[in-house]
Amino acid sequence: METRSPFDDDYGYYEADNKPAKTGRKKKKACLVDPNAELTMLTACEAVVQIMDGSGLSKTALKKAQPYLKYVAELQQISEMQALFLALVLNESLKDYTFIEDLSELLDCRNITILRYSNDLDQLVKNHLLIASLRGGYKAYRISKEAIDAFKENKHFVPAKKENLSPRQLMYEVMTFLRHRKEKEIGYQEMVEELRNLMNCNPTTNFVQKLRDLKLNETDETIVMILAAYHIVEYKENVSLSILEELIPESAGFSLIACDLVHGWGELRKNGIVEQGYEDGLRSQDSFCLSRKIQESLLFDLFDYKFRTKTPRDVVQYKSIKPRPMFYNERIKKEIDRLGQLISNDNYYSICERLEAQNMPKGFTCLFYGAPGTGKTETVYQLAFQTHRDVMKVDLSQLRDMYVGESEKQVKAIFKRYSELNPFNDTPILLFNEADAIFGRRLENVQYSVDKMENAIQNIILEEMERFEGILIATTNLTSNFDRAFERRFLYKVNFEQPDLETRKSIWHAMLPQIDVTTTDELAQFYNFSGGQIQNVARRLTVETALYGEQSASVENLKMICQQESLVKTGRHIGF
């Protein structure tokens, strides 16, 4: 495009005369530009700045600058007045931000004069040629590096389309716009439009497809995107109302949105898409998170699903569990049978649907407590075998890390790993064996970091149990150390008592079928053993028979083994 230089005779030479401006600012001496040089985006902007510097935005100056404003306007597809402000901000690009006051000082006019053209500045922001923000309560502008690079190459600047993003890249781009909004660089409606454009550019992404399937209105859709981005990028599963307030202004109806979230009146809460968050293990009135159901749907491909094709080390497949006969007192047998019916595939999912319809938690949390050796852990495995459910066993020894904060992360990772495993098979059982090691009483008036960490672990587990969806079974020998808050979170509690006489007889006979019934009945009556102790006797007898022959299976030797087992178990035990 051929456009004459401002230094051509017809336009006159605009020479800065170093006359102090009204604001007290001294104008910079004009830098001579080669009139024969090819006109570019940068030289045109430079000419505009030279002509308009100290001009008071006069018609005369605008007429002199008009050919160069036209060049910039046509190249960037904007109006000539917008081209003027783009050139002025570009001139100030070495600063972090350019304020209205900077522009009025450069032009030697009043601030209110610049405000008359605020629509032009807003349009430049909308076209991504400028980035706006509030700095110290005042609006300021800057030009992105990408735009400046395009100007250097004398190109029309077009923001790069964020297409074909990976699921994680998509979440990072969402968070980028949220940060721009938080820094007041864009308005709320601009943020919403950018998020919509991002979705339109990535329509096949699982997150976008599942979000659109929900058929939410614009505001609810935006809230879901906010919660998802904070969850994935900032690792904040719970987002406070104060954060939402920074992003959603009152003009967009924040008070009504907050009211709907807190009281559960809006569609997000009613439809189980968003739920109240947690603080110190308890429901919070002013923080919110995506429900587990929605997390699994929207964020499906953002979690680590490496075990889709192979079983993790901490998961016991039900097919690998050997079926064993279990012997209980009549009361325990009824409770275990009932629990087995509840978690069977025939009943479990229909019960979950009914609970969801009643807006009740869908988690089945069970506590098996009682004396050592009464079959608590084995019962879990046998239930898993009967109902075709794998068992994810928690290794409690790995939960406490020497570094403060790491243990809390590991506890959260357990429940997250369980939720990731859940969609790929029939709901597994999450097993906390000897749970008293971590389900203890919370300490009061803590001062030391170790005690604070212990309380933090308790609070995280309480929080996770409150929102748990699945089947959790904890076993313990000691309930006296349990926090009352944990007791309330167990839907079923089964007390495994020492087996009664008839049950002991059945166990003895099953463990030692080669011994006559009269002898096993006598042993059952004389020794008040648990099932675990009877199993120890049977194993000991099997070992000695293998070493010394069948004569070791004499009644006398059997009673001696029982006596030794009795002596061992009447001493002080440590968790076994």
N, C-alpha and C positions, 0 to 999 in steps of 0.2 A: 504494500500500500504506500503510495507516494504522498507524503505530507511535508510541507515546507517547515523549516526550522524557525523557531521564534526569533532567531537572530537575523532573519531575512529583513531587508529594508522595509518591505511593505508592512511588516508587523512592528518594526522598530526594535531597538535594543533596550531590553528592560534591565537597567543597571541598578543594583542595590547601592544606595548612597550613604549607608551606615547611619542614617537618621534614626535616632532612638524612637522605638514604637511607643504607643500610648501606654503600654504595659511596662515600659522601662526596658524592654528587651531590645538588644541591638541586633539588627538584621545581619545575616552572614553575607559576606561578599560573594557575588555571583561567580560561579565557575564557568568559564567559557567553554562551550561545546562546539565541536567542529561542525559547521553548518552543512558540510558535504557528507557527514557520516550518515549511514543508513539508520532510519528511525526504527527503534525497537521499543519494547514494553518499558525497559528501564530508562532509556533516553527520553522517551515521551513523558514518563512520570517525573523525571528530573526537570524537564522543561516546565512542566506544570507547577512544580514546587517553586522554581525560580520566579515564575511569573506571579504566582499567587502569594508569595512570601511578603507579609506586611501590607497586602493589598486592601485589607478590610472587606474582602469578598465583593469588591466593586464590580460593576457591570463592564467597565473598561478592561479590567484584568481578566475577567471571564471570557471576554471577546477575544483577547490576545491568546488565551490558553485553549480556546475552543477547538482548533484543529487537532491538538494533542490529546485533549479530552476525548475527542471523537475517535482517535486511533485506539486509545485504551478501552473505550466503551465498546467499540466493535470487536476488538480482540477478545475481551472478557464477557461480551454479551450482556452489558449492563448499561445503565443510563449515564449521560455525561456527568451529572452531578455526583453519581456514585463513583465514577472514575476519579473525580476530584478527591473525594475523601479516601479512596483506596491509595492514591498517590501520596497523600499527606501522611497516612498511617505507615505506608511503606518507607517513607523518609525517616520515620521515627523507629524503624524496626530494630535498631540496636538496643532499644529499651525493652524491658520485659512487657510493659503495657503502655498504651497511649491513652491519656485521659482527654475528655472534652476540653479541659483547661489547656492542655498542650496544643490542641488544634486551634483554639481561639487565640492563643498567644502567637502561634505561627502566622495565622492570618491577620492578626492585629484587629480582632473584632471581639464583641462581647460573647460570653458563653451562651447567652440566650439565642444569639444568632445561629450558633451551631445546632442548638436544640430544635430549631425550625426544620432541620434536615435529618431529624432522628429516624424518620421512615427510610431514608436512603441508607443510613448506617445499618438499620435492622435488616434491610434487604441484602446488603453485603454479607451480613452474618448468615442469613438464610441460604445464600449461595455458596457458603463456606469460604468466601474470600477473606472474611474477617472472623475472628473469634472474640466474643464479648464475654465479660465477666464483671462482677462487682468487687471492687478493691477498696476496702475501708469505707464501704457504703456508697462508693461512686462507680459509675459505669466506665469501663476501660476496654480497649481493643488491642488485638495483636493479629499478626499474620502468621499462619502456620509455615513450617519449614518446607512442606510439600508445595505450597502455593508459591513461595519465594523461588524455589527451584524451577518451577514452571515459568515464572516471570523471567528468570535468567536465560532460559532457552527460548524466550519469546513465544511461549505457547499459551493457548487458552487453558486455564486451570479447571480441571474436572476432578473432583474428589474420587479417589479409587473406590470402586464398588467392592464391598465386602462379600464376595461370592465364594461358594464352594468351601466354606469354612468347616473345619473339624468341629465336633461338639464343644470341645474345650475352648477353641478359638472363638466360637460364637459367644460363649459366656464371658470371655475376656473383653470382647467388643461391647457387649451389653454393659459391663462394668465401666468401660471407658466413658460411655455416655452418661452413666450415673455419676461418675466423678466430675465430668464437665458440668453437670447440673448442680452437684453439690458445691462446686466452686463458683456457681452463678455464671458460668461461661455460656450457658444456653438456658432458655426458659423452659418451663415445664412442657408446654405444647411442642416446642422444638424437640425436646427429649423424646416425647411420645412419637413424634413423626420419625425421628431417627431410628427408634426401636422398631417401628413398623417397617421402615425401609430395610432394616437389617433382616427382618423375618421374610420380607418379599424376595430378598436376594438369596435366601437359603431355605426355600420352601420344602426341600426334601429331608432336611435335618429332623431327626426324631423329635427333638424338643419342639420345633416349630409345628410339626404335624400334630403331635399330641396336644399342644397348647391350643391350636385352632379347633381340634375336636371338642374341646370343652365349651366352645361357643360362648365365650365371655364377652362382656362389654369392654370398651377401651380402657376404662379405669381399672377394672379387675384384672385384665390381661397385663397391664403395666405392673400392678402389685405383684403378680405371680412372677414376672420377669425379674423384678427387684429382689424378691426372696430367693429365687434360684441363683442369681448372680452372686449374692452375698454368701450363699451356702457353698458354692463351688470355688469362687475366686478368693473370698475373704475368710473362708472357713467359719462363717458365722451362721449356724443353723437357725438361731433365734435372732430376729431383727426387731429392734425396739421401735416404738412409736416415734421417738425423737429422730431416728434416722429417716423414717418415712416422712416426717414433717419437713425435714430438710429438702426432700425431693419433691414433695407434693404441696404446693402452696394453698393457702386458704381460699384463694380465688378459684382453685380447682375443686373445692369442696372438701378440704382435708378434715374438718371437724365432723362432717357427716360420715366420711370414710372411717375415721377412728372410732366413732360411735358404733358403726356396723360391725367392725372387727372386735371391739371389746365386748359387746353384748350379743354377738352372734346373729345379728339381724340380717346381714348381707348374704348374698348368694355364695360367696367364698366360704363362709363358715357353715352355712346351711347345707351345702353340698359336700362338705368334708374335704375341700381343696386346701384350705388354710385352717390351722388350729393355733390355739394359744401356745406360746413358748414356755420355757422353764427357767427358773432361777433357784439355785440351791435345792434342786430336786423337786421343786413344787411348781405348779402352774403359775404363770405370770400374767398379770392383767394388762401389761403394757409392752409385751413382746410377742411376736408371731412367727410361725414357720410353716413350710409346706408340710402337709400330712405325709405319712410314710407311703400311703397308696399313691399319692401324686409324685413323690420323689422317685418311686420305682418306675413310674410311667414316664415322666418328663425327663428325668436325669438318668435314664436307663443306661445310656452309653457313656456316661461320665464317671461311673463307678468302675472299680477294678473287677472285671469278671473273668479273670484268668482261669478260674476253676469251672468254667462252663463245660470244658471237655475232660477235666480230670478232677478227682476228689482231693480237696485240701488235706493236709496232714492232720488237722484238728477235727476232721469229720469222720465218724465211723459209719460206714454204710450198713443199712439194716440187713442186707444179704450176708454180711460177714458175721453177724451175731448168731451164736449157736443157741437154739431154743433149749430152755431148761425148765423143769417143773419147779414151781414156786409154791411154798407152803406158808399160809398165813392163818392167824386167828380169824374167826368168822367175821368180826367187824372190819378188820383190815381188808379181807378178801372182798367184801361188798364194796368198799370204797375204791379199791383198785379196779375191780370189774366195771364200776360206774365210770371211772376216769377213762378206762380203755374204750368204753362205748362212746364217750364224749369226743375223743380225739380220733376215732375211726373215720375213714373217708366217707362212710355212709352218713355220718352225722355232723362232722366238724364244720364243713363249709356252710351247710344250711344254718347251723347255730351262729356262725360268724355273720351271715347275712341278716339274721334276725337281730343280733346285737347291734349291727350297724344301722338297721332300720329304726331301732330304739335310741340311736345316738349314744350307745354305750361302748366302752373300750372292748376291742375284740381279742385282746390277749388272754391266753390261758396260762396263768402263773400258778405253779404248784410248789408246795414245800413238803418234803419228806423228812421228818425228824424222828429221832429216837435213838436207842442204844446202839453201839457199834455192832456190826455183824448181823443185823436184823433184816438185811436184804434190800436196803433203800436203793443203792446204786444199781444192783442187778435188776431190780424191778423196772427201773428206767429203761434199761436195755431190752428187757423182755417186752415192755410196752411198745418200744420202737420196732421190734421185730414183728409183733402182732399187727401193728397198724401200718407197716411198711414206711417207716419214717427214719431217715438218717439222724444221727446224733452229732451235734457240734459240741464237743467237750471243751470247756474253758480250762486252760492251764493257769491256775491261780498263781503259781510260782513265778510266772513271767509278768505279772501285772505290776509289781512294785519295782520301779526303776530308780536307780540311784539319783537321777537327775529330776529335780522338782519340775512338774509339768508333764513329763513323759508318761508317767503312770496314768494320768488322767486321759491322755491321748490314746493309750492302749486300751483303756476301758471303753472309750467311745468306739474304737476300732472293732471291738468284739461285736457290739450290737450292729455296727454298720456292715461288718462281714456277714453277720447272720441275715440281715435284710437283703444283702446281695445274693446270698445262697438261696433264699426263700423262693424267688420266682422260678427256679430251675428244677425243682422237684416238689413232691408233696411236702407240705410245710414240715421242716425238720424240727427236732427237739433241741433246744439250747440247754445244756446241762452245766450247772454250777455245782460241782462235787465238793463236799466239805465247805459249804458256802460261808460258814461262820468266820472263815479267814478274812473275808472282805465285807460281809454283811453285818458289821459290828455297830456298836453304839457310836453316835457322833459325839465328839468332844466339845465341851463348852469352854469359853474364854481361852482359846488356843493362842499361843505366842510363838511356837516354834514352827519352822517351815514343814517339818515332817508331819506334825499334827494337822497343819493346814491341808497338806496333801491328802492325809487320811480322810478328812472331812470332805474334801473335794471329790474324792473317789466315791464316797457314800452318796453325795448329792447327785453325781452323774448317774449312778446306778438307779437311784430313786426316780430321777427324771426319765431314764430310759424305760424303766418298768411301767411308769405311768402311761407312756404312749406306746407300749410294746404291742406288736401285732405278731402273733405266732404262739409257740408252745415253749414255755420256760419251766424247767424243773430244777429246784435247788435241794440239795441234801445236806443235812447237818447232824452232828451228834450233840451239839450244844445250842439250845435256843435261849439260854439265859443272857447271852451276849448280844442278842438281836435288838436292833433299834425298833421301837414300836412302829415307826413309819414303814419299815420293811414288812412287818407282820400284816399291816393293813393292805399291802399291795399283793399279797398272795390270795388268789381266789379260792384255792383248795389247799387244805393243810391235812396231812395224813400222819398220824402218830404211829410209828412202827414200834410196838411194844415187844418185849421178850415173848417168844412163842409159848403158848400154853402147853399143857401136857400132851393133848391129842396131836397138836401140831408138831411137837418135838418127836413124838413117835413116828409120824409120817416122814419127817426129815431123816431120822435115823435109818428107817427102813429103805428110803430112797438112796441114801448115801452108801449104805452097807447092805446091799441085797443078799450078799453071801452069808451074812450072820443071821442066825435064827431069830424069829420075831420075839421070842421070850426074852432073849438077851437084850435086844435093842429097846424093848419096852422097859426093861429094868434100868438101862442106861438113861432113858428119857426121864424116868421117874426120879432117879438119884441125882442126876446132873442137870441143873437149870441152865443149859447152854443156849446160846443164840444159834441161828443157822450157820453163821460164819465159824463159830467154834466147832460145831459138829462137822463142818466141812474140813477144818484143820485136822480133826481126829481121823477122818476118813483118808485124807491125803497122807498123813503120817503112817497109818496102817498099810496103805498101798506101797509106800516107799520101803518099809521094813519087810513086807512080804516079798518084794522084789529082791531084797538083799539076802534075807535069811530063810526064805521058803514059807510054805503055808503054815508051819507051826507057829509063826509070829502072829497069826490071826486068832490066837487063843483068847478066851474070855479074860484070863489074868493079864495078858499083855495089853488087851484093849482097855481094861480098867486102869492100868498103869498110865497109859497114854492120856486117858481122860483126866486122871489125877494131876498130871503135869500141865495139861491145858488149863485145868481149873486153877492151879497155882499161879500160872502166868497171868491169867485174866483177873484174878482177885487183887493183884497188885495195882499200883498206880498206872493208868494208861494215859498216853499222850495222843489224843485224837484218833485212835484206832479202835 
